[in-house]
Amino acid sequence: MQINFRIAQQKDLPFIVQTYNQTIPGRQATADVEPVTVEERQTWFDSYNERRPIWLIESNSQPAGWIALEDFYGRPAYRHTVELSLYIADGFRGQHLGQKSLEFVEGQCPALKINTIVTFIFGHNKPSLSLFKKNGFVTWGHLPRVAEMDKIERDLDILGKRIY
């Protein structure tokens, strides 16, 4: 399997939205409860740049997911800290793309002047928690019952890792 990462382009936004929307019914990866549209995500997509990129994950030249880094908390003192989002498309999960994606991002951190990565994961999302913890992320915070989906209250864990 050939894995490639490239900066996402405008033409990739429909795939990015489709992949994101695939996760909504499972209630494990996002707090959105209804699908979003490409139009609704355009401003979000436009906010990314070379300093805070979205990469498209390709498996054998096919789009397979995406990984994004965004500013954490939006204040200058946090300029070396990012929030990471990772979404793998249906049909590509279980192929170690998450693992390869985390390895790729960590390799990009020095050039992007990132020394800390945080991510927010629902407490019941055991596959994601396991992946990140396997890669050296630790729980830095636990927010009990802060999300409600389908009348079920869910915990949110904050995981973090110092890169250097």
C-alpha positions in Angstrom: 0.0 0.0 0.0 1.4 3.4 -1.1 0.5 6.2 1.4 0.9 9.8 0.4 0.2 13.1 2.1 -0.3 16.3 0.3 -1.7 19.7 1.1 -5.5 19.7 0.5 -6.8 21.8 -2.4 -10.1 23.4 -3.0 -11.1 20.4 -5.2 -10.6 18.2 -2.2 -13.2 19.9 0.0 -16.2 17.8 -1.1 -14.2 14.6 -0.2 -13.2 16.2 3.2 -16.8 17.0 3.9 -18.0 13.6 2.8 -15.4 11.9 5.1 -16.4 14.1 8.0 -20.1 13.4 7.5 -19.5 9.7 7.4 -18.5 9.9 11.1 -21.6 11.7 12.3 -23.9 8.7 12.6 -21.5 6.8 14.8 -21.5 9.6 17.4 -17.8 8.9 18.2 -15.7 11.4 16.3 -17.6 14.7 16.1 -20.2 16.7 18.1 -22.1 17.5 15.0 -25.3 15.6 14.9 -26.4 16.5 11.3 -24.3 16.4 8.1 -22.6 19.6 7.1 -22.4 21.0 3.6 -19.4 22.0 1.5 -20.7 25.6 1.5 -20.9 25.6 5.3 -17.3 24.3 5.5 -15.8 26.8 3.0 -14.8 29.5 5.5 -13.3 26.8 7.8 -11.3 25.4 4.8 -10.1 28.8 3.8 -8.7 29.4 7.3 -6.0 26.8 6.7 -2.6 27.8 5.3 1.0 26.6 5.0 1.5 27.3 8.7 -1.6 25.4 9.7 -2.3 22.9 6.9 -4.9 20.3 6.0 -3.3 17.3 4.4 -5.2 14.9 2.2 -4.2 11.3 3.0 -4.0 9.1 -0.2 -3.8 5.4 -0.3 -2.7 4.0 -3.6 -3.5 7.4 -5.2 -7.1 7.3 -3.8 -8.3 9.9 -1.2 -8.5 8.0 2.1 -8.8 10.7 4.7 -7.5 14.0 6.0 -5.5 15.4 8.9 -5.6 19.0 9.9 -3.7 21.3 12.3 -5.3 24.4 13.6 -4.2 27.1 16.1 -5.0 26.2 19.7 -7.0 28.7 21.6 -6.2 31.6 19.2 -3.9 33.6 21.4 -0.3 34.5 20.6 1.2 32.7 23.6 -0.1 29.4 22.2 1.5 29.8 18.7 3.6 26.7 19.1 0.6 24.5 20.1 -1.9 23.1 17.6 -5.1 21.1 17.7 -5.1 18.0 15.5 -8.1 16.6 13.7 -7.9 13.2 11.9 -10.6 11.6 9.8 -10.3 8.3 7.8 -12.9 7.6 5.1 -15.1 4.5 5.2 -13.4 1.6 3.5 -9.9 2.8 4.6 -10.2 2.3 8.4 -8.2 -0.5 9.9 -5.4 -0.1 7.4 -3.0 1.8 9.8 -3.6 5.1 8.1 -4.1 6.8 11.5 -0.8 5.5 12.7 1.0 6.7 9.5 -0.8 10.0 9.7 0.4 10.7 13.3 4.0 9.7 12.3 3.8 12.1 9.3 2.5 15.0 11.3 5.1 14.6 14.0 7.8 14.8 11.3 6.3 18.1 10.1 6.3 19.7 13.5 9.8 21.1 13.5 9.4 22.9 10.2 6.1 24.3 11.3 7.5 25.4 14.7 5.1 23.2 16.6 6.2 21.8 19.9 2.8 20.7 21.4 -0.2 18.8 19.9 -3.5 18.5 21.6 -6.6 16.6 20.4 -10.1 16.3 21.7 -11.6 12.7 21.8 -14.8 11.5 23.1 -14.3 9.1 26.1 -16.3 6.3 24.4 -14.1 6.5 21.2 -11.9 3.7 22.2 -10.1 3.2 18.8 -9.0 6.8 18.7 -8.0 6.9 22.3 -5.9 3.8 21.8 -4.2 5.1 18.7 -3.2 8.4 20.3 -2.1 6.8 23.6 0.0 4.2 21.6 1.7 7.2 20.0 2.7 8.9 23.3 -0.3 11.2 23.8 -1.5 11.4 27.4 -4.7 12.5 29.0 -4.3 16.2 30.0 -8.0 16.7 30.8 -11.3 15.0 31.3 -14.5 16.8 30.8 -17.3 14.6 32.1 -20.7 14.6 30.4 -20.1 17.8 28.4 -21.8 16.6 25.2 -25.2 15.3 24.6 -26.0 13.2 21.6 -29.2 11.2 21.2 -30.1 12.0 24.8 -26.8 10.4 26.0 -24.3 12.5 27.8 -20.7 11.9 26.7 -17.3 12.7 28.2 -14.6 14.5 26.3 -10.9 13.8 26.9 -8.1 16.2 26.0 -5.0 14.4 25.0 -1.6 16.1 24.5 1.9 15.4 23.5 5.1 17.5 23.6 7.0 17.0 20.4 10.3 18.6 21.4 
